[in-house]
Amino acid sequence: MESISVFDMLKIGVGPSSSHTLGPWRAAERWVGELIEKGHFDQVEKVQVNLYGSLSLTGKGHATDVAAMLGLCGFDPVTFPIEKIDETIDFITSNHKLRLNDEREIDFNPKEHIKFNRKFLEFHPNGITFHAYLKDGSKKTATFYSIGGGFVIKKERKRKRMKEEKFAQFPFPVHSGVELLSNCKAEGKTISELVLENEKSLRSEEAINEGLQKVWNVMLDSMYVGCHTEGKLPGGLNVKRRAFEMHKNLIGDTPYSNATEWIEAIRSTEVKFRQILKWVSCFALSVNEVNASLGRVVTAPTNGSAGVIPAVIMYYMVIENHDANFSDIRKFMLVAGEIGSLFKKGATISAAMGGCQAEIGVSSSMAAGALTELMGGTPEQCLMAAEIAMEHHLGLTCDPIAGLVQIPCIERNAMGAIKAINACEMALDSDPSSAKVPLDKVIETMWETAKDMSNKYKETSEGGLAVRVNMSDC
């Protein structure tokens, strides 16, 4: 089984969905790269995009078509200016022209050249097929699957062997919670210390720090932007942004002029229990309001659950430890990434495969375990906290109204963050040796629950709130 880096679990990207936006964007990028590599690029006259299953059913709400077009244009979701998205898409739809890889202009009418197919492909619910029609009359086709968290694969998994070889150099390979604890005990290391050694086998410590700093910068920026932006979210549900008013009431007249000063300003505010609940909720809501607006966020492990981890990190920084710095943030991310990787290896982080337990449940579990290490917990207590958080998300369905990541998704991030903090405190006050449910067992249970769950509740908008609440109700 392949090992997974923290930078696989925490990716910088564009909202609203890692599996339905970031994944198709990356798939289109990869496909264009393959056309170039195989010498077909200059011969392309027309391209066709076919979306299948969940990518089709909730594709409009998740901007899957927009993402595919941006990927075909060769733009990078990490660096492409989000303020230019509307302008770029408007040009394509108005002129029926697309600059493939930002080099060659071809005819492209989104209504004709992007097809939404309700059919599910057998390999995975999130399928996307690209067709290139060449000047010599031939056609080149490739199918990709967006498996959650921005991960994109082909059915034949040609890259899997390469990735397994790349990560075979991990000094402490981990495929289960039991194996993780065994390595920690044998080496006398915390989880973050062990994961850091694995990461150092891939890149220098300086590069690790630089990468994680960039991740944190995006997290902090998404919270800051979300807390300072008012209005309604796009999509037609008329959902009002709540982080702005909530933040305004909490921060009061405390002065600040940037995100760094903002942290210090929050530290000086009142911290009674109700205020703590409101701050944590505000942080989580702010990120996912940015995500719902096609803003830049960090998949943690997905875009739909992007608010949980930033909210819990900020909780630690502004409530628990006013001296917290990047060293603490790095530890948090290393632990969170490792816990998330256990779910990806043993179950899924895709709502299209496992419902919302695979997104909010996993992110809450990641945050709970990571916070526990920062609070002085042992590796055993970290995994106990991760287990508690997931145990109480088991069976959570994914039923987005109108296929948008607004209802119930945004609020669920706030609930997941609060549960993570609660799970941490319960684990810190417990003896892990007496725990009845180990993390590996809850991961297995989550996967079995996912397989038993009806497709209506797996990001198809065909059940639950998605059918009980109509657009007209909003």
C-alpha positions in Angstrom: 0.0 0.0 0.0 1.3 3.5 -0.9 2.3 5.9 1.8 0.9 9.4 1.8 2.6 12.7 2.5 1.1 15.5 4.6 1.1 17.6 1.5 -1.2 15.1 -0.2 -3.7 15.5 2.7 -3.4 19.3 2.9 -3.6 20.8 -0.6 -4.0 24.4 -1.6 -6.8 24.7 -4.1 -10.0 26.5 -5.2 -13.5 25.8 -3.8 -16.1 24.7 -3.6 -15.2 21.0 -3.7 -12.0 19.0 -3.7 -13.6 16.0 -5.4 -15.9 17.9 -7.7 -13.9 21.0 -8.4 -10.2 20.5 -7.6 -10.2 16.9 -8.8 -11.7 17.6 -12.3 -9.4 20.7 -12.6 -6.4 18.5 -11.9 -7.7 15.8 -14.3 -8.0 18.2 -17.1 -4.5 19.5 -16.5 -3.2 15.9 -16.5 -5.0 15.1 -19.7 -3.6 18.1 -21.5 -0.2 17.2 -20.3 -0.6 13.7 -21.7 -1.6 15.1 -25.1 1.5 17.1 -25.1 3.7 14.2 -23.9 2.4 11.9 -26.6 2.7 14.5 -29.4 -1.1 14.9 -30.0 -1.5 18.5 -28.7 -0.8 20.4 -31.9 -3.3 18.1 -33.8 -6.3 18.7 -31.5 -9.3 20.3 -33.3 -12.0 19.7 -30.7 -12.4 18.4 -27.2 -15.3 16.8 -25.4 -15.8 16.4 -21.7 -18.2 13.8 -20.2 -19.1 13.9 -16.5 -20.5 10.8 -14.9 -22.3 9.9 -11.7 -21.9 12.3 -8.8 -19.8 14.6 -10.9 -22.8 15.0 -13.1 -25.6 15.0 -10.5 -24.0 17.8 -8.4 -21.6 19.1 -11.0 -23.4 22.5 -11.6 -23.5 23.3 -7.9 -19.9 22.3 -7.4 -18.7 24.2 -10.5 -17.3 21.0 -12.0 -17.8 22.3 -15.6 -16.0 25.5 -14.6 -13.1 23.6 -13.1 -12.8 21.4 -16.2 -12.5 24.4 -18.5 -9.9 26.1 -16.3 -7.9 22.9 -16.3 -8.1 22.6 -20.1 -6.8 26.1 -20.2 -3.7 24.9 -18.3 -4.2 27.1 -15.2 -3.0 26.0 -11.8 -5.6 26.0 -9.0 -2.9 26.8 -6.5 -1.8 30.0 -8.2 -4.5 31.1 -10.6 -6.1 34.4 -9.5 -9.5 33.6 -8.3 -10.8 37.0 -9.2 -10.2 36.1 -12.9 -12.3 32.9 -12.9 -15.6 34.6 -13.9 -13.8 36.7 -16.5 -12.2 33.6 -18.0 -15.4 31.5 -18.1 -17.4 34.4 -19.5 -15.0 34.7 -22.4 -15.3 31.0 -23.2 -19.1 30.9 -22.9 -19.6 34.2 -24.9 -17.1 33.5 -27.7 -17.3 29.7 -27.8 -13.5 29.7 -27.8 -11.0 28.1 -25.4 -7.3 28.4 -25.3 -6.1 24.9 -24.7 -3.2 25.0 -22.2 -3.3 28.8 -22.7 -1.6 28.2 -26.1 -3.9 27.0 -28.9 -7.4 28.5 -29.4 -10.0 25.9 -30.3 -13.8 26.0 -30.8 -15.5 25.2 -27.5 -19.2 25.6 -26.5 -19.7 24.5 -22.9 -23.3 23.6 -23.6 -22.3 21.2 -26.4 -18.8 20.1 -25.3 -19.5 19.3 -21.6 -22.0 16.6 -21.1 -23.7 15.7 -17.8 -24.4 12.0 -17.7 -26.4 10.5 -14.8 -24.9 7.1 -15.4 -22.3 5.9 -12.8 -19.1 4.3 -14.1 -18.3 1.1 -12.3 -14.9 2.0 -10.9 -15.9 5.2 -8.9 -18.9 7.5 -8.6 -16.8 10.5 -9.7 -15.9 9.8 -13.3 -14.7 12.2 -16.0 -13.8 11.3 -19.6 -12.0 13.5 -22.1 -12.1 13.1 -25.8 -9.7 14.9 -28.2 -10.6 14.9 -31.9 -7.5 15.2 -34.1 -6.9 16.7 -37.5 -6.3 13.2 -39.0 -9.8 12.1 -37.9 -8.6 10.0 -35.0 -9.8 10.4 -31.4 -7.8 10.2 -28.2 -9.7 9.3 -25.0 -8.8 9.2 -21.3 -11.0 8.6 -18.2 -10.1 9.9 -14.8 -11.7 9.4 -11.4 -11.8 12.1 -8.7 -11.5 10.0 -5.5 -11.7 12.8 -2.9 -9.4 15.4 -1.4 -8.2 16.5 -4.9 -6.8 13.0 -5.6 -7.2 11.9 -9.2 -6.4 8.5 -10.6 -7.0 6.4 -13.7 -8.5 2.9 -13.4 -5.3 1.2 -14.4 -3.4 3.1 -11.7 -0.2 3.4 -13.7 1.1 6.0 -11.3 0.4 3.9 -8.2 3.6 1.8 -8.7 5.6 5.0 -9.2 4.2 6.5 -6.0 4.8 3.3 -4.0 8.4 3.3 -5.1 8.7 7.0 -4.3 7.4 6.5 -0.8 9.2 3.2 -0.2 12.0 5.3 1.2 9.8 6.3 4.2 11.9 5.2 7.3 8.6 4.5 9.2 5.9 3.3 6.8 2.5 3.3 8.5 -0.7 1.6 7.3 -2.7 1.4 10.5 -3.1 3.0 13.9 -1.5 0.0 15.6 1.6 0.3 13.3 1.8 4.1 14.0 1.8 3.6 17.8 4.3 0.7 17.5 6.7 2.9 15.6 6.3 5.8 18.0 7.0 3.5 21.0 10.0 1.8 19.3 11.6 5.2 18.4 10.5 7.1 21.5 8.9 9.7 19.3 5.7 11.7 19.2 3.5 11.3 16.2 4.6 14.6 14.7 8.3 13.7 15.2 7.8 10.4 13.4 5.9 11.9 10.5 8.5 14.6 10.2 11.2 11.9 9.7 9.1 10.4 6.9 8.6 13.8 5.3 12.4 14.4 5.5 13.0 11.4 3.3 11.1 13.2 0.5 12.3 16.8 0.9 14.5 19.0 3.1 13.2 20.2 6.5 13.5 23.7 5.0 11.2 22.7 2.2 8.8 21.1 4.6 8.6 24.2 6.7 8.2 26.4 3.6 5.4 24.2 2.3 3.5 24.0 5.6 3.9 27.8 6.1 2.2 28.3 2.7 -0.6 26.0 3.8 -1.1 27.9 7.0 -1.0 31.2 5.2 -3.9 30.1 3.0 -5.8 28.8 6.0 -5.3 32.0 7.9 -6.2 34.1 4.9 -9.4 32.2 4.2 -10.5 32.8 7.8 -9.6 36.5 7.6 -11.3 37.0 4.3 -14.4 35.1 5.4 -14.7 37.1 8.6 -14.5 40.4 6.7 -16.8 39.7 3.8 -20.5 40.2 4.0 -23.4 39.6 1.6 -24.9 36.4 0.1 -23.3 33.3 -1.3 -23.6 32.5 -5.0 -25.7 29.7 -6.3 -29.3 30.8 -5.9 -30.1 29.6 -2.4 -29.8 33.1 -1.0 -27.6 31.9 1.9 -26.4 34.9 3.9 -22.8 34.9 5.0 -22.8 34.6 8.8 -19.2 34.8 9.7 -19.1 38.6 9.1 -21.7 39.5 11.7 -20.6 36.9 14.1 -17.0 38.2 13.9 -18.1 41.8 14.2 -20.0 41.1 17.4 -17.1 39.1 18.9 -14.2 41.4 18.0 -16.0 44.6 19.0 -13.8 47.7 18.7 -10.4 45.9 19.2 -8.0 47.5 16.6 -6.0 45.5 14.0 -4.9 46.1 10.4 -3.9 42.6 9.1 -4.2 38.9 9.8 -1.2 38.7 12.1 -2.5 41.6 14.3 -5.9 40.0 14.1 -4.7 37.0 16.0 -3.4 39.2 18.8 -6.7 41.2 18.8 -8.7 38.0 19.3 -6.5 37.0 22.1 -7.5 40.1 24.0 -11.2 39.4 23.8 -13.5 37.8 26.3 -13.2 34.0 26.5 -16.2 32.7 28.4 -17.6 29.4 27.2 -20.2 30.9 24.9 -17.6 33.1 23.3 -15.3 30.2 22.7 -18.1 28.3 21.0 -18.9 31.3 18.8 -15.2 32.0 17.9 -14.6 28.4 16.9 -17.8 28.3 14.8 -17.0 31.7 13.3 -13.5 30.5 12.2 -15.1 27.3 10.6 -18.0 29.2 8.9 -15.6 31.8 7.5 -13.5 29.3 5.7 -16.4 27.4 4.2 -18.1 30.6 3.1 -14.9 31.5 1.2 -14.9 27.9 -0.2 -18.5 28.2 -1.3 -17.6 31.3 -3.3 -14.9 29.6 -5.4 -12.3 31.1 -3.0 -8.9 29.7 -2.2 -8.8 27.2 0.7 -6.8 24.2 1.8 -8.4 20.7 1.4 -8.3 19.3 4.9 -8.8 16.6 3.8 -11.4 18.0 1.4 -12.8 21.4 0.4 -16.2 20.6 1.9 -14.5 20.0 5.3 -11.9 22.8 4.9 -13.0 24.8 7.9 -12.5 22.2 10.7 -8.7 22.1 10.9 -8.1 25.9 10.6 -10.8 26.5 13.2 -9.2 24.1 15.7 -5.7 25.5 15.1 -7.0 29.0 15.7 -8.8 27.8 18.9 -5.4 26.6 20.2 -3.6 29.8 19.2 -6.1 32.3 20.5 -7.7 30.5 23.5 -5.4 27.7 24.8 -1.9 29.0 24.1 -1.2 32.7 23.4 2.5 31.8 22.8 1.7 29.4 20.1 3.7 29.8 16.9 4.6 28.1 13.6 6.3 25.2 15.5 2.9 24.3 17.0 1.1 24.7 13.7 3.7 22.4 12.0 3.1 19.7 14.7 -0.6 20.0 14.3 -0.5 19.6 10.5 1.9 16.6 10.6 -0.3 14.7 13.1 -3.5 15.7 11.2 -2.0 14.6 7.9 -1.0 11.2 9.2 -4.4 10.5 10.8 -6.1 11.6 7.5 -3.9 9.2 5.6 -5.1 6.3 7.7 -8.7 7.0 6.7 -7.7 7.3 3.0 -5.8 4.0 3.2 -8.4 2.1 5.2 -11.7 3.7 4.0 -12.3 6.8 2.0 -12.2 10.6 2.2 -14.7 10.9 -0.7 -18.3 11.9 0.1 -19.4 10.3 -3.2 -18.1 7.0 -1.7 -18.9 7.4 2.0 -21.2 10.3 2.7 -20.3 13.2 4.8 -18.7 11.0 7.5 -15.8 10.7 5.0 -15.3 14.4 4.9 -16.4 16.2 8.1 -15.9 13.0 10.1 -12.4 12.5 8.9 -11.5 16.2 9.3 -12.8 16.2 12.9 -10.8 13.1 13.6 -7.7 14.7 12.2 -8.1 17.8 14.2 -8.9 16.0 17.4 -5.8 13.9 17.3 -3.6 16.8 16.3 -4.9 19.1 19.0 -4.4 16.3 21.6 -0.6 16.3 20.8 -0.4 20.0 21.2 -2.2 19.8 24.5 0.4 17.3 25.8 -1.3 14.0 25.0 0.5 10.8 24.3 0.4 9.1 20.9 -2.2 6.7 22.4 -4.4 9.6 23.5 -4.0 11.2 20.1 -5.5 8.2 18.4 -8.1 7.8 21.1 -9.2 11.4 20.4 -9.3 10.7 16.7 -11.4 7.6 17.2 -13.9 9.5 19.5 -14.4 12.2 16.9 -15.1 9.8 14.1 -17.2 7.5 16.2 -19.7 10.3 16.6 -19.8 11.1 12.9 -20.5 7.6 11.7 -23.3 7.4 9.3 -23.4 11.1 8.5 -24.9 11.5 5.1 -24.0 13.9 2.3 -27.2 15.5 1.0 -26.4 19.0 -0.3 -29.3 21.1 -1.3 -29.1 21.9 -5.1 -25.7 20.3 -5.1 -24.2 23.3 -3.4 -21.7 23.2 -0.6 -23.8 25.6 1.5 -26.6 23.7 3.2 -25.9 21.7 5.4 -22.1 21.7 4.6 -21.0 25.0 6.0 -22.6 24.5 9.5 -21.2 21.0 9.6 -17.7 22.4 9.7 -18.5 24.3 12.9 -20.0 21.2 14.4 -17.0 19.1 13.4 -14.6 21.6 14.9 -16.4 21.6 18.2 -16.6 17.8 18.3 -12.8 17.7 17.7 -12.1 19.9 20.7 -14.5 17.8 22.9 -13.0 14.6 21.7 -9.5 15.9 22.6 -10.6 16.8 26.1 -12.2 13.4 26.7 -9.1 11.6 25.5 -6.8 13.7 27.7 -8.9 12.7 30.7 -8.9 9.0 29.8 -6.6 6.0 29.9 -6.2 4.8 26.3 -5.4 1.3 27.5 -9.0 0.9 28.7 -10.5 2.1 25.5 -13.0 -0.3 23.9 -12.8 1.0 20.4 -9.4 1.5 18.7 -9.0 3.9 15.8 -8.4 1.0 13.3 -11.8 -0.5 14.2 -13.7 2.8 13.7 -12.0 3.2 10.3 -13.1 -0.3 9.3 -16.6 0.5 10.6 -16.7 3.7 8.7 -15.9 1.9 5.5 -18.5 -0.8 6.1 -21.1 2.0 6.9 -20.1 3.7 3.7 -20.7 0.6 1.6 -24.1 0.0 3.3 -25.2 3.6 2.7 -27.7 4.3 0.0 -26.3 6.2 -3.0 -29.0 8.8 -2.3 -26.9 10.0 0.6 -23.5 10.0 -1.2 -23.3 13.5 -2.7 -25.9 12.9 -5.4 -28.6 15.4 -4.0 -31.1 12.6 -4.5 -32.1 12.2 -0.8 -32.3 13.8 2.6 -32.4 17.6 2.8 -31.6 17.8 -0.9 -35.1 16.6 -1.8 -37.0 17.8 1.3 -35.9 21.4 0.9 -36.4 22.9 -2.6 -34.8 26.0 -4.2 -38.3 27.6 -4.0 -38.1 27.2 -0.2 -35.0 29.4 -0.1 
